[in-house]
């Protein structure tokens, strides 16, 4: 079970609700949960913020900065997956 699914089930929300919280399409979220797609840094940063743990929030800020600094060049953008 992925950390995404585990967290979603712990919160008692649907895949659609989780996708809405992350501001992404539900099918895209489902693929992350099934591990058929890799979650890009900008979406991962949103996920970590949702979890709300101090270390997760610190990491989310780093990921956002990485994403913003190279979003036009990096291979991890969602359109490349």
C-alpha positions as CSV (number, residue, x, y, z in Angstrom):
1,X,0.0,0.0,0.0
2,X,1.4,3.4,-1.0
3,X,1.8,6.2,1.6
4,X,-0.9,8.1,-0.4
5,X,-3.5,5.4,0.0
6,X,-2.6,4.8,3.6
7,X,-3.0,8.5,4.4
8,X,-6.2,8.8,2.5
9,X,-7.7,5.8,4.3
10,X,-6.6,7.1,7.6
11,X,-8.5,10.3,6.9
12,X,-11.5,8.4,5.7
13,X,-11.8,10.3,2.4
14,X,-12.4,9.1,-1.2
15,X,-9.9,9.3,-4.1
16,X,-12.0,12.1,-5.6
17,X,-11.8,14.1,-2.3
18,X,-8.0,13.6,-2.1
19,X,-7.6,14.6,-5.7
20,X,-9.6,17.8,-5.0
21,X,-7.4,18.6,-2.0
22,X,-4.3,18.2,-4.2
23,X,-6.0,20.1,-7.0
24,X,-5.5,17.4,-9.6
25,X,-7.6,15.0,-11.7
26,X,-8.9,12.0,-9.8
27,X,-7.5,9.6,-12.4
28,X,-4.1,11.1,-12.0
29,X,-4.3,10.7,-8.2
30,X,-5.4,7.1,-8.7
31,X,-2.3,6.4,-10.7
32,X,-0.1,7.9,-8.0
33,X,-1.9,5.7,-5.4
34,X,-1.5,2.6,-7.6
35,X,2.2,3.5,-8.1
36,X,1.8,3.5,-11.9
37,X,2.9,7.2,-12.1
38,X,5.5,9.1,-10.1
39,X,4.1,12.1,-8.2
40,X,5.9,15.2,-9.4
41,X,7.6,17.5,-6.8
42,X,5.0,20.2,-6.8
43,X,2.1,17.7,-6.1
44,X,4.2,15.9,-3.6
45,X,4.8,19.2,-1.8
46,X,1.0,19.7,-1.6
47,X,0.6,16.1,-0.2
48,X,3.2,16.7,2.5
49,X,1.5,19.9,3.5
50,X,-1.8,18.0,3.9
51,X,-0.1,15.6,6.3
52,X,0.9,18.6,8.4
53,X,3.9,17.0,10.2
54,X,6.7,19.5,10.9
55,X,9.3,17.6,8.9
56,X,6.8,17.1,6.0
57,X,6.1,20.9,5.9
58,X,9.8,21.7,5.9
59,X,10.4,19.2,3.0
60,X,7.4,20.5,1.1
61,X,9.0,24.0,1.1
62,X,12.3,22.5,-0.3
63,X,10.4,20.6,-3.0
64,X,8.4,23.7,-4.0
65,X,11.6,25.7,-4.3
66,X,13.2,23.0,-6.4
67,X,10.2,22.8,-8.6
68,X,9.9,26.6,-9.0
69,X,13.7,26.9,-9.8
70,X,13.6,24.5,-12.7
71,X,10.0,23.9,-13.7
72,X,10.8,24.8,-17.3
73,X,13.7,22.4,-17.6
74,X,13.1,19.4,-15.3
75,X,12.0,15.9,-16.3
76,X,9.9,15.4,-13.2
77,X,7.1,17.7,-14.3
78,X,3.8,15.9,-14.6
79,X,3.5,16.4,-18.4
80,X,6.6,14.2,-18.8
81,X,5.0,11.2,-17.1
